[in-house]
Amino acid sequence: MPHQVALTLAANVPSDKVESLKQLLESMGDGVANGSVIDFGALDGVHFARFIVLDETSDLRGEPLPAKLLYLSDLDISRERHLGELVDLGSDGIDRLFEHCDGYPEGRRRTRDERLAYLRRHRIPEQAFYVNTIGRSRRQIREESELRDRLEDFLDGADGLRTKEPSEIRRAVQEHVEGDRSLRWALKPPSGLDFGFRLRELAHAIAMPLLLLVLLPLLLLAAPIYLVLLRMHERKDHSPHDKPPPELAQELAALEDHLVQNPFTAIGFVKPGLFRRLTLIGVLMGINYVTRHVFNHGNLAGVKTIHFARWIFLDDKRRVIFASNYDGSLESYMDDFIDKIAWGLNIVFSNGFGYPRANWLIRDGARDELAFKDYLRLHQVPTRVWYSAYGRLSCANIGNNERIRAGLRGEADAEQWVRAL
């Protein structure tokens, strides 16, 4: 079974081409990609994908930052294979998008190798990456959704079957699946993760704690100094409660709630100084570790509605992007985080300029609900072109479908399994 990977591309856009690029993105979707320029559905192994434009701005020191075109995707296949498919199956669309960017090969005789080389050069790494369930492929999600639909149809068409005992219902369903060649695959468990991947993850899971153990004496000596510096910085933090302009709120709202899921993209400046930058580097290293080895099966510290998420440094670590794909409305999404892991939000976002004031890195901050929600809205980027491979399925739906398949092999209580149907 494949493991999921993230791909992030970022290319600078000259000022005189920004408006044209935005008009092109507007033609590609109204919050959901319409497939007119890039047909994501024709590409293998894509769970989610989006194109966004970051406007030109100035950093906290007043230095100009150019506009950027960003492409983000969550994949079952390797990044290299996905880039190859983008070029092979969507070369016209890739040209139309990236010819707005600095350094893109000119002329109509662009070669495959030139396009690939350009995209490779503009890949940037993710500092942390969250997957709802590592190893659950797009194909598995779609097949198990179809399985549930077909089993529902069978039960609806079988006169009186729903009134029988759960064990009888399951046996009847099992016999139906065994007798249908197109469904027999469901009687087998999904293929396991690649052995090499599992071995590398195990090595990483062990190596990091060992490294911390070796460094523990130094960390204990440094901790008091760090805490003093932290409080000094927190007391000087600039934390205004700015509200997003009404027109931004309206634009964002118009792009949301077209499907069961929504995309979220936000960008902000890291607070000035080496202390905050080093703190954020360490925090994101820690997040990357726990999302890989602890929160890797449908639960991000109590939040169960996120399919994928990533944290990315941009502009020589002066800015950070957070992007996710989640279930439900933005309001419920923010409430979920505030109620369950406000401390986790503070650890990351309190290093961002303008964030509600936090104390000791984990206290307060997001607990100021209105200030936190306004901060997120103010830093949110409109996501007009967004693709989901299974837009009618929530995380709960996907997990339930997986349990239905497992129950066909007798791996669940019959009564609970029938309830899942």
ChimeraX attribute file (.defattr): number of C-alpha atoms within 10 A of each C-alpha:
attribute: neighborCount
match mode: 1-to-1
recipient: residues
	/A:1	15
	/A:2	19
	/A:3	19
	/A:4	24
	/A:5	17
	/A:6	23
	/A:7	20
	/A:8	20
	/A:9	18
	/A:10	22
	/A:11	24
	/A:12	21
	/A:13	23
	/A:14	14
	/A:15	14
	/A:16	9
	/A:17	14
	/A:18	22
	/A:19	12
	/A:20	12
	/A:21	21
	/A:22	16
	/A:23	10
	/A:24	14
	/A:25	20
	/A:26	15
	/A:27	16
	/A:28	21
	/A:29	19
	/A:30	17
	/A:31	24
	/A:32	22
	/A:33	24
	/A:34	16
	/A:35	17
	/A:36	11
	/A:37	20
	/A:38	21
	/A:39	16
	/A:40	25
	/A:41	14
	/A:42	13
	/A:43	15
	/A:44	16
	/A:45	21
	/A:46	22
	/A:47	25
	/A:48	24
	/A:49	22
	/A:50	23
	/A:51	21
	/A:52	21
	/A:53	22
	/A:54	18
	/A:55	16
	/A:56	16
	/A:57	12
	/A:58	11
	/A:59	16
	/A:60	13
	/A:61	7
	/A:62	8
	/A:63	9
	/A:64	11
	/A:65	14
	/A:66	17
	/A:67	20
	/A:68	22
	/A:69	21
	/A:70	17
	/A:71	17
	/A:72	19
	/A:73	21
	/A:74	25
	/A:75	22
	/A:76	22
	/A:77	17
	/A:78	16
	/A:79	19
	/A:80	13
	/A:81	12
	/A:82	19
	/A:83	18
	/A:84	18
	/A:85	16
	/A:86	23
	/A:87	21
	/A:88	15
	/A:89	16
	/A:90	18
	/A:91	19
	/A:92	14
	/A:93	17
	/A:94	17
	/A:95	20
	/A:96	14
	/A:97	20
	/A:98	20
	/A:99	17
	/A:100	22
	/A:101	22
	/A:102	13
	/A:103	12
	/A:104	18
	/A:105	17
	/A:106	10
	/A:107	9
	/A:108	8
	/A:109	8
	/A:110	13
	/A:111	13
	/A:112	12
	/A:113	11
	/A:114	15
	/A:115	21
	/A:116	17
	/A:117	14
	/A:118	15
	/A:119	22
	/A:120	14
	/A:121	11
	/A:122	14
	/A:123	17
	/A:124	15
	/A:125	14
	/A:126	19
	/A:127	17
	/A:128	22
	/A:129	23
	/A:130	26
	/A:131	26
	/A:132	20
	/A:133	18
	/A:134	21
	/A:135	20
	/A:136	23
	/A:137	21
	/A:138	19
	/A:139	15
	/A:140	18
	/A:141	20
	/A:142	15
	/A:143	18
	/A:144	21
	/A:145	21
	/A:146	14
	/A:147	20
	/A:148	18
	/A:149	13
	/A:150	14
	/A:151	18
	/A:152	14
	/A:153	11
	/A:154	16
	/A:155	16
	/A:156	12
	/A:157	11
	/A:158	11
	/A:159	9
	/A:160	9
	/A:161	17
	/A:162	14
	/A:163	9
	/A:164	10
	/A:165	12
	/A:166	18
	/A:167	15
	/A:168	14
	/A:169	19
	/A:170	21
	/A:171	14
	/A:172	16
	/A:173	18
	/A:174	20
	/A:175	12
	/A:176	15
	/A:177	21
	/A:178	16
	/A:179	11
	/A:180	11
	/A:181	9
	/A:182	10
	/A:183	16
	/A:184	13
	/A:185	14
	/A:186	22
	/A:187	16
	/A:188	11
	/A:189	12
	/A:190	16
	/A:191	11
	/A:192	12
	/A:193	14
	/A:194	12
	/A:195	10
	/A:196	9
	/A:197	12
	/A:198	13
	/A:199	11
	/A:200	10
	/A:201	14
	/A:202	12
	/A:203	11
	/A:204	15
	/A:205	16
	/A:206	10
	/A:207	12
	/A:208	13
	/A:209	12
	/A:210	12
	/A:211	10
	/A:212	12
	/A:213	12
	/A:214	11
	/A:215	11
	/A:216	12
	/A:217	10
	/A:218	11
	/A:219	13
	/A:220	10
	/A:221	10
	/A:222	11
	/A:223	11
	/A:224	11
	/A:225	10
	/A:226	14
	/A:227	13
	/A:228	12
	/A:229	12
	/A:230	17
	/A:231	15
	/A:232	11
	/A:233	15
	/A:234	18
	/A:235	11
	/A:236	9
	/A:237	19
	/A:238	14
	/A:239	17
	/A:240	13
	/A:241	15
	/A:242	14
	/A:243	15
	/A:244	16
	/A:245	11
	/A:246	9
	/A:247	9
	/A:248	15
	/A:249	16
	/A:250	10
	/A:251	14
	/A:252	17
	/A:253	14
	/A:254	14
	/A:255	19
	/A:256	22
	/A:257	16
	/A:258	13
	/A:259	17
	/A:260	16
	/A:261	24
	/A:262	25
	/A:263	29
	/A:264	19
	/A:265	20
	/A:266	19
	/A:267	21
	/A:268	23
	/A:269	21
	/A:270	22
	/A:271	23
	/A:272	15
	/A:273	10
	/A:274	9
	/A:275	14
	/A:276	17
	/A:277	18
	/A:278	13
	/A:279	17
	/A:280	23
	/A:281	15
	/A:282	13
	/A:283	18
	/A:284	21
	/A:285	13
	/A:286	15
	/A:287	21
	/A:288	20
	/A:289	19
	/A:290	18
	/A:291	21
	/A:292	19
	/A:293	14
	/A:294	14
	/A:295	21
	/A:296	16
	/A:297	17
	/A:298	21
	/A:299	18
	/A:300	21
	/A:301	14
	/A:302	13
	/A:303	15
	/A:304	17
	/A:305	21
	/A:306	23
	/A:307	22
	/A:308	21
	/A:309	21
	/A:310	22
	/A:311	22
	/A:312	19
	/A:313	22
	/A:314	17
	/A:315	11
	/A:316	7
	/A:317	14
	/A:318	17
	/A:319	18
	/A:320	23
	/A:321	18
	/A:322	18
	/A:323	21
	/A:324	19
	/A:325	21
	/A:326	21
	/A:327	23
	/A:328	16
	/A:329	17
	/A:330	19
	/A:331	9
	/A:332	12
	/A:333	17
	/A:334	16
	/A:335	15
	/A:336	16
	/A:337	18
	/A:338	21
	/A:339	14
	/A:340	14
	/A:341	17
	/A:342	21
	/A:343	21
	/A:344	19
	/A:345	19
	/A:346	25
	/A:347	20
	/A:348	20
	/A:349	26
	/A:350	29
	/A:351	27
	/A:352	23
	/A:353	18
	/A:354	20
	/A:355	25
	/A:356	27
	/A:357	25
	/A:358	24
	/A:359	14
	/A:360	13
	/A:361	22
	/A:362	17
	/A:363	17
	/A:364	17
	/A:365	24
	/A:366	28
	/A:367	18
	/A:368	14
	/A:369	17
	/A:370	12
	/A:371	19
	/A:372	23
	/A:373	19
	/A:374	19
	/A:375	22
	/A:376	20
	/A:377	18
	/A:378	18
	/A:379	15
	/A:380	21
	/A:381	21
	/A:382	23
	/A:383	26
	/A:384	26
	/A:385	24
	/A:386	25
	/A:387	25
	/A:388	22
	/A:389	17
	/A:390	17
	/A:391	16
	/A:392	13
	/A:393	19
	/A:394	20
	/A:395	20
	/A:396	13
	/A:397	15
	/A:398	19
	/A:399	17
	/A:400	18
	/A:401	25
	/A:402	22
	/A:403	18
	/A:404	26
	/A:405	24
	/A:406	18
	/A:407	21
	/A:408	22
	/A:409	14
	/A:410	16
	/A:411	12
	/A:412	15
	/A:413	11
	/A:414	19
	/A:415	13
	/A:416	13
	/A:417	22
	/A:418	17
	/A:419	9
	/A:420	14
	/A:421	14
